[in-house]
């Protein structure tokens, strides 16, 4: 009879993969809520604080999970998390710089 020992999950890799989706949900919900009902605080507060924080934490968790791939597995989640977090963080930085330098607040 073969033992059915379950392999542990690389929780850092999975969480690092899921955090960019949470960051996109926060950004989308903030923009949609602001356009529909208005917000009691400026819209840029969560967009400049919460969204990049989630992306940075996701990137750190994904990178920290790479050495654990040999023991815990979940290689796809680890590398996908690095690429997804890195891409969205780069997109966020480029969008912020574009807004700051090329979009006039009077438009």
DOTORDO-70141 format. One record per residue (C-alpha): x, y, z; chain; residue number from 1; residue in three letters. Coordinates in pm, 1 decimal. Layout:
+----------+----------+----------+-------+------+------+
|     east |    north |       up | chain | resi | resn |
+----------+----------+----------+-------+------+------+
|        X |        Y |        Z |     A |  NUM |  ALA |
...
+----------+----------+----------+-------+------+------+
% end
This chain:
+----------+----------+----------+-------+------+------+
|     east |    north |       up | chain | resi | resn |
+----------+----------+----------+-------+------+------+
|      0.0 |      0.0 |      0.0 |     A |    1 |  UNK |
|    141.8 |    334.7 |   -103.5 |     A |    2 |  UNK |
|    140.8 |    620.1 |    147.2 |     A |    3 |  UNK |
|    -50.0 |    925.5 |     36.9 |     A |    4 |  UNK |
|    173.9 |   1195.6 |    174.4 |     A |    5 |  UNK |
|     57.7 |   1532.3 |     52.2 |     A |    6 |  UNK |
|    316.6 |   1775.5 |    -71.9 |     A |    7 |  UNK |
|    317.0 |   2114.8 |     95.9 |     A |    8 |  UNK |
|    214.9 |   2412.3 |   -111.0 |     A |    9 |  UNK |
|    450.3 |   2697.8 |   -186.2 |     A |   10 |  UNK |
|    218.2 |   2956.7 |    -30.4 |     A |   11 |  UNK |
|    451.1 |   3246.6 |   -110.3 |     A |   12 |  UNK |
|    438.4 |   3164.4 |   -479.5 |     A |   13 |  UNK |
|     60.5 |   3135.7 |   -484.9 |     A |   14 |  UNK |
|      9.8 |   3455.7 |   -285.9 |     A |   15 |  UNK |
|    266.5 |   3639.8 |   -499.3 |     A |   16 |  UNK |
|     72.9 |   3527.2 |   -807.1 |     A |   17 |  UNK |
|   -265.9 |   3637.8 |   -668.2 |     A |   18 |  UNK |
|   -168.3 |   3980.6 |   -530.0 |     A |   19 |  UNK |
|   -151.0 |   4155.8 |   -870.9 |     A |   20 |  UNK |
|   -511.1 |   4054.9 |   -932.7 |     A |   21 |  UNK |
|   -605.1 |   4206.4 |   -598.0 |     A |   22 |  UNK |
|   -416.7 |   4525.0 |   -692.3 |     A |   23 |  UNK |
|   -606.6 |   4545.0 |  -1021.7 |     A |   24 |  UNK |
|   -934.1 |   4489.3 |   -836.7 |     A |   25 |  UNK |
|   -855.6 |   4771.0 |   -592.1 |     A |   26 |  UNK |
|   -768.9 |   5008.8 |   -876.9 |     A |   27 |  UNK |
|  -1077.6 |   4915.8 |  -1077.4 |     A |   28 |  UNK |
|  -1312.8 |   4935.3 |   -780.6 |     A |   29 |  UNK |
|  -1170.4 |   5273.6 |   -677.2 |     A |   30 |  UNK |
|  -1210.7 |   5423.5 |  -1022.9 |     A |   31 |  UNK |
|  -1559.4 |   5280.3 |  -1076.3 |     A |   32 |  UNK |
|  -1680.7 |   5382.9 |   -730.4 |     A |   33 |  UNK |
|  -1536.9 |   5733.3 |   -777.2 |     A |   34 |  UNK |
|  -1708.3 |   5775.7 |  -1115.0 |     A |   35 |  UNK |
|  -2043.2 |   5653.8 |   -979.3 |     A |   36 |  UNK |
|  -2070.8 |   5791.0 |   -627.5 |     A |   37 |  UNK |
|  -1766.1 |   5999.8 |   -549.6 |     A |   38 |  UNK |
|  -1525.0 |   5921.7 |   -269.1 |     A |   39 |  UNK |
|  -1477.1 |   6087.5 |     70.4 |     A |   40 |  UNK |
|  -1104.0 |   6108.4 |     -4.5 |     A |   41 |  UNK |
|   -907.1 |   6197.7 |   -318.4 |     A |   42 |  UNK |
|   -898.6 |   5917.9 |   -575.1 |     A |   43 |  UNK |
|   -519.7 |   5920.8 |   -592.3 |     A |   44 |  UNK |
|   -480.1 |   5804.7 |   -228.5 |     A |   45 |  UNK |
|   -548.7 |   5432.5 |   -287.4 |     A |   46 |  UNK |
|   -408.2 |   5444.5 |   -638.5 |     A |   47 |  UNK |
|    -72.2 |   5576.5 |   -520.6 |     A |   48 |  UNK |
|    -46.5 |   5386.2 |   -193.2 |     A |   49 |  UNK |
|   -238.9 |   5057.5 |   -194.3 |     A |   50 |  UNK |
|   -190.0 |   4944.7 |   -554.2 |     A |   51 |  UNK |
|    190.7 |   4977.2 |   -570.7 |     A |   52 |  UNK |
|    222.5 |   4833.1 |   -219.2 |     A |   53 |  UNK |
|     33.4 |   4521.1 |   -324.7 |     A |   54 |  UNK |
|    245.4 |   4489.4 |   -638.7 |     A |   55 |  UNK |
|    573.5 |   4528.8 |   -449.5 |     A |   56 |  UNK |
|    469.4 |   4276.1 |   -183.7 |     A |   57 |  UNK |
|    363.8 |   4034.6 |   -459.6 |     A |   58 |  UNK |
|    697.8 |   4076.7 |   -634.5 |     A |   59 |  UNK |
|    890.3 |   4019.9 |   -311.1 |     A |   60 |  UNK |
|    687.5 |   3708.8 |   -226.9 |     A |   61 |  UNK |
|    731.2 |   3569.1 |   -577.5 |     A |   62 |  UNK |
|   1105.9 |   3624.5 |   -572.9 |     A |   63 |  UNK |
|   1131.9 |   3479.4 |   -220.9 |     A |   64 |  UNK |
|    947.9 |   3167.3 |   -334.5 |     A |   65 |  UNK |
|   1194.0 |   3082.9 |   -612.6 |     A |   66 |  UNK |
|   1449.2 |   2910.8 |   -382.5 |     A |   67 |  UNK |
|   1165.6 |   2702.4 |   -236.0 |     A |   68 |  UNK |
|   1067.2 |   2553.3 |   -572.6 |     A |   69 |  UNK |
|   1288.4 |   2247.1 |   -524.9 |     A |   70 |  UNK |
|   1122.6 |   2155.3 |   -195.0 |     A |   71 |  UNK |
|    767.6 |   2278.4 |   -240.4 |     A |   72 |  UNK |
|    710.9 |   2301.2 |   -615.2 |     A |   73 |  UNK |
|    471.5 |   2551.9 |   -772.1 |     A |   74 |  UNK |
|    730.7 |   2670.4 |  -1021.5 |     A |   75 |  UNK |
|    464.3 |   2808.9 |  -1254.6 |     A |   76 |  UNK |
|    311.5 |   3027.2 |   -983.9 |     A |   77 |  UNK |
|    650.9 |   3160.8 |   -874.7 |     A |   78 |  UNK |
|    773.1 |   3264.3 |  -1217.8 |     A |   79 |  UNK |
|    431.8 |   3384.7 |  -1333.5 |     A |   80 |  UNK |
|    407.9 |   3597.9 |  -1020.5 |     A |   81 |  UNK |
|    745.7 |   3757.0 |  -1089.3 |     A |   82 |  UNK |
|    654.5 |   3837.4 |  -1449.5 |     A |   83 |  UNK |
|    302.1 |   3958.3 |  -1370.6 |     A |   84 |  UNK |
|    404.8 |   4175.2 |  -1074.7 |     A |   85 |  UNK |
|    704.7 |   4313.4 |  -1262.7 |     A |   86 |  UNK |
|    499.4 |   4397.2 |  -1570.4 |     A |   87 |  UNK |
|    218.7 |   4564.7 |  -1374.0 |     A |   88 |  UNK |
|    465.8 |   4757.9 |  -1158.2 |     A |   89 |  UNK |
|    643.2 |   4882.5 |  -1471.8 |     A |   90 |  UNK |
|    306.3 |   4972.8 |  -1625.0 |     A |   91 |  UNK |
|    211.1 |   5159.5 |  -1307.1 |     A |   92 |  UNK |
|    537.4 |   5356.5 |  -1299.5 |     A |   93 |  UNK |
|    517.5 |   5445.2 |  -1670.3 |     A |   94 |  UNK |
|    152.6 |   5549.3 |  -1637.5 |     A |   95 |  UNK |
|    228.9 |   5763.6 |  -1334.3 |     A |   96 |  UNK |
|    520.9 |   5934.0 |  -1508.6 |     A |   97 |  UNK |
|    310.3 |   5991.9 |  -1819.4 |     A |   98 |  UNK |
|     34.2 |   6147.9 |  -1611.5 |     A |   99 |  UNK |
|    276.4 |   6369.2 |  -1419.1 |     A |  100 |  UNK |
|    468.4 |   6499.8 |  -1719.0 |     A |  101 |  UNK |
|    231.0 |   6492.8 |  -2016.0 |     A |  102 |  UNK |
|   -124.6 |   6533.6 |  -1887.5 |     A |  103 |  UNK |
|   -220.3 |   6883.6 |  -1800.5 |     A |  104 |  UNK |
|   -449.3 |   6913.4 |  -1497.1 |     A |  105 |  UNK |
|   -650.8 |   7181.6 |  -1678.6 |     A |  106 |  UNK |
|   -768.6 |   6937.8 |  -1948.9 |     A |  107 |  UNK |
+----------+----------+----------+-------+------+------+
% end
